[in-house]
Amino acid sequence: MCAIATSTFAAAALAEENIAGTYRLISSQRKIVDTGEVLDTYGKNPVGFIMYGNDGRMLALITYDNRKAPADIAKVTDADKVGLYNSMMSYGGTYKFDGKKVEHHIDVSYNQMWTGTTTVRDIVKDGDRLIYTTRPAPFSGDGKVSITTLIWEKVK
């Protein structure tokens, strides 16, 4: 009887630690460490998704708000390409979640400097929401050391 109760408790604890699923970005703000200034990380209305599979793989894609589409797909300029590249963030790889933090082991990314690295996000799970806080690091858009808070909501 004790073994069944312990097994049931362990299974329930593991289920609570499972973050598998697809989440939509609700908000993202960053605090610049040197000044304390708080900014919208990707603009007021970014679009983003992060997916965690039961197989231990993950993918993330965020686009800034107000992205400009090229006027003609057949005539995309280098300036158009730079603008699109500079208004997005994406990477994928494997992940480990321990209930308090998630480690992303990056296998592929839009920014080749990230490929082969590991990022750590502290997480608070609040119902269907994941609230991430990054460790202080240079922000890819301007290089300023920042702490970013992202709120993700599970897609149903």
The 8 nearest C-alpha neighbors of each residue, nearest first, counted from 0:
[[1, 3, 2, 4, 5, 6, 7, 8],
 [0, 2, 4, 3, 5, 6, 7, 8],
 [3, 1, 5, 0, 4, 6, 7, 8],
 [4, 2, 6, 0, 1, 5, 7, 8],
 [3, 5, 7, 1, 6, 2, 8, 0],
 [6, 4, 8, 2, 7, 3, 1, 9],
 [5, 7, 3, 9, 4, 8, 2, 10],
 [6, 8, 4, 10, 5, 9, 3, 11],
 [7, 9, 5, 11, 10, 6, 4, 12],
 [10, 8, 12, 6, 11, 7, 5, 13],
 [9, 11, 13, 7, 8, 12, 6, 14],
 [12, 10, 14, 8, 13, 9, 7, 15],
 [13, 11, 9, 15, 14, 10, 8, 16],
 [12, 14, 16, 10, 15, 11, 9, 17],
 [15, 13, 11, 17, 16, 12, 10, 18],
 [16, 14, 12, 13, 17, 11, 98, 18],
 [15, 17, 98, 13, 14, 18, 12, 97],
 [18, 16, 14, 15, 19, 13, 96, 98],
 [17, 19, 20, 16, 51, 96, 15, 52],
 [20, 18, 51, 52, 53, 17, 21, 50],
 [19, 21, 51, 50, 18, 52, 22, 153],
 [20, 22, 50, 154, 153, 49, 51, 48],
 [21, 23, 153, 152, 154, 49, 48, 151],
 [24, 22, 48, 152, 151, 47, 25, 153],
 [23, 25, 151, 47, 26, 48, 150, 46],
 [26, 24, 150, 151, 23, 152, 27, 149],
 [27, 25, 150, 149, 24, 28, 151, 45],
 [26, 28, 149, 40, 148, 39, 150, 29],
 [29, 27, 39, 40, 148, 38, 147, 149],
 [28, 30, 147, 146, 38, 40, 37, 145],
 [29, 31, 37, 146, 145, 36, 35, 32],
 [30, 32, 145, 35, 36, 33, 34, 144],
 [31, 33, 145, 35, 34, 144, 30, 146],
 [34, 32, 31, 35, 144, 36, 143, 145],
 [33, 35, 36, 32, 31, 30, 37, 145],
 [36, 34, 31, 32, 30, 33, 37, 145],
 [35, 37, 34, 31, 30, 38, 32, 29],
 [38, 36, 30, 29, 35, 31, 28, 39],
 [39, 37, 29, 28, 40, 30, 36, 31],
 [38, 40, 28, 42, 41, 43, 27, 29],
 [39, 41, 28, 27, 29, 38, 42, 147],
 [40, 42, 63, 45, 39, 64, 43, 27],
 [43, 41, 39, 64, 44, 63, 40, 45],
 [42, 44, 39, 45, 64, 41, 26, 40],
 [45, 43, 64, 42, 46, 63, 41, 26],
 [46, 44, 64, 63, 41, 62, 42, 43],
 [47, 45, 62, 61, 24, 63, 44, 64],
 [48, 46, 61, 24, 60, 23, 62, 45],
 [47, 49, 23, 22, 60, 59, 24, 61],
 [48, 50, 59, 22, 58, 21, 60, 23],
 [49, 51, 21, 58, 57, 20, 22, 59],
 [52, 50, 57, 19, 20, 56, 21, 18],
 [51, 53, 54, 19, 56, 55, 57, 20],
 [52, 54, 55, 19, 51, 56, 20, 17],
 [53, 55, 52, 56, 51, 93, 57, 19],
 [56, 54, 53, 93, 52, 94, 57, 51],
 [57, 55, 93, 52, 92, 54, 94, 51],
 [56, 58, 51, 50, 91, 92, 93, 52],
 [59, 57, 91, 50, 49, 90, 92, 60],
 [58, 60, 49, 89, 90, 48, 91, 50],
 [61, 59, 89, 47, 48, 88, 49, 62],
 [62, 60, 47, 88, 87, 46, 89, 48],
 [63, 61, 87, 46, 45, 86, 47, 88],
 [64, 62, 41, 45, 86, 42, 87, 66],
 [63, 65, 45, 44, 42, 66, 62, 41],
 [66, 64, 67, 63, 42, 44, 45, 86],
 [67, 65, 64, 63, 68, 86, 83, 62],
 [68, 66, 65, 69, 83, 82, 79, 70],
 [67, 69, 70, 66, 79, 83, 71, 72],
 [70, 68, 71, 75, 79, 67, 72, 74],
 [69, 71, 68, 72, 75, 74, 67, 73],
 [70, 72, 74, 73, 69, 75, 68, 76],
 [73, 71, 74, 75, 69, 70, 68, 76],
 [72, 74, 71, 75, 70, 69, 76, 79],
 [75, 73, 71, 72, 76, 70, 69, 79],
 [76, 74, 72, 69, 73, 79, 71, 77],
 [77, 75, 79, 78, 74, 80, 69, 81],
 [76, 78, 80, 79, 81, 75, 82, 74],
 [77, 79, 81, 76, 80, 82, 75, 83],
 [80, 78, 76, 82, 77, 81, 75, 69],
 [79, 81, 77, 83, 78, 82, 84, 76],
 [80, 82, 84, 78, 83, 79, 85, 77],
 [83, 81, 79, 85, 80, 84, 78, 86],
 [82, 84, 80, 86, 81, 85, 79, 87],
 [85, 83, 81, 86, 82, 87, 80, 88],
 [86, 84, 82, 83, 87, 81, 140, 88],
 [87, 85, 63, 83, 84, 62, 82, 66],
 [88, 86, 62, 61, 85, 84, 63, 89],
 [87, 89, 61, 60, 62, 109, 90, 86],
 [90, 88, 60, 59, 109, 108, 61, 87],
 [89, 91, 108, 59, 107, 58, 109, 105],
 [92, 90, 58, 107, 57, 105, 106, 59],
 [91, 93, 105, 106, 57, 104, 56, 107],
 [92, 94, 56, 104, 55, 57, 103, 105],
 [93, 95, 103, 102, 55, 104, 56, 57],
 [94, 96, 102, 101, 97, 103, 55, 93],
 [95, 97, 101, 98, 100, 102, 94, 16],
 [98, 96, 99, 100, 16, 95, 101, 17],
 [97, 99, 16, 96, 100, 122, 101, 15],
 [100, 98, 122, 97, 121, 123, 101, 96],
 [101, 99, 121, 122, 120, 97, 96, 98],
 [100, 102, 96, 120, 95, 119, 103, 121],
 [101, 103, 119, 95, 94, 118, 104, 117],
 [102, 104, 94, 118, 117, 105, 93, 119],
 [105, 103, 117, 93, 92, 94, 116, 102],
 [104, 106, 92, 114, 115, 116, 91, 107],
 [105, 107, 92, 114, 115, 91, 104, 108],
 [108, 106, 114, 91, 90, 105, 92, 109],
 [109, 107, 90, 110, 89, 114, 111, 113],
 [108, 110, 89, 111, 90, 88, 107, 84],
 [111, 109, 108, 112, 113, 114, 88, 89],
 [110, 112, 114, 113, 108, 109, 107, 115],
 [111, 113, 110, 114, 115, 116, 108, 109],
 [114, 112, 111, 116, 110, 115, 108, 105],
 [115, 113, 111, 107, 105, 106, 116, 112],
 [114, 116, 105, 106, 113, 117, 104, 107],
 [117, 115, 113, 114, 105, 104, 118, 106],
 [116, 118, 104, 103, 105, 102, 119, 115],
 [119, 117, 103, 102, 120, 104, 116, 105],
 [118, 120, 102, 101, 103, 121, 117, 133],
 [121, 119, 133, 101, 100, 132, 131, 122],
 [120, 122, 100, 132, 131, 99, 133, 101],
 [123, 121, 131, 100, 99, 130, 120, 124],
 [122, 124, 130, 129, 125, 99, 131, 121],
 [123, 125, 129, 128, 122, 126, 130, 127],
 [126, 124, 128, 127, 129, 123, 130, 152],
 [125, 127, 128, 124, 129, 152, 153, 123],
 [128, 126, 153, 152, 125, 129, 124, 151],
 [129, 127, 152, 125, 151, 126, 124, 153],
 [128, 130, 124, 151, 150, 123, 125, 131],
 [131, 129, 150, 123, 122, 149, 124, 128],
 [132, 130, 122, 149, 148, 121, 120, 129],
 [131, 133, 148, 121, 120, 147, 122, 149],
 [134, 132, 120, 147, 146, 135, 121, 131],
 [133, 135, 146, 136, 132, 120, 119, 147],
 [136, 134, 146, 145, 144, 133, 137, 32],
 [135, 137, 144, 145, 134, 138, 146, 143],
 [136, 138, 144, 142, 143, 145, 139, 135],
 [139, 137, 142, 143, 140, 141, 144, 145],
 [138, 140, 142, 141, 137, 143, 110, 88],
 [139, 141, 138, 142, 85, 143, 137, 86],
 [142, 140, 143, 139, 138, 137, 144, 145],
 [141, 143, 137, 138, 139, 140, 144, 136],
 [144, 142, 137, 138, 141, 145, 31, 136],
 [145, 143, 137, 136, 32, 31, 135, 138],
 [146, 144, 31, 135, 32, 30, 136, 143],
 [147, 145, 135, 30, 29, 133, 134, 31],
 [146, 148, 29, 133, 28, 132, 145, 30],
 [149, 147, 132, 131, 28, 27, 29, 133],
 [150, 148, 27, 131, 26, 130, 147, 151],
 [149, 151, 130, 26, 25, 129, 24, 131],
 [152, 150, 24, 129, 23, 128, 25, 22],
 [153, 151, 128, 22, 23, 127, 154, 129],
 [154, 152, 22, 127, 21, 128, 23, 155],
 [153, 155, 22, 21, 23, 152, 20, 127],
 [154, 153, 21, 22, 20, 152, 127, 23]]
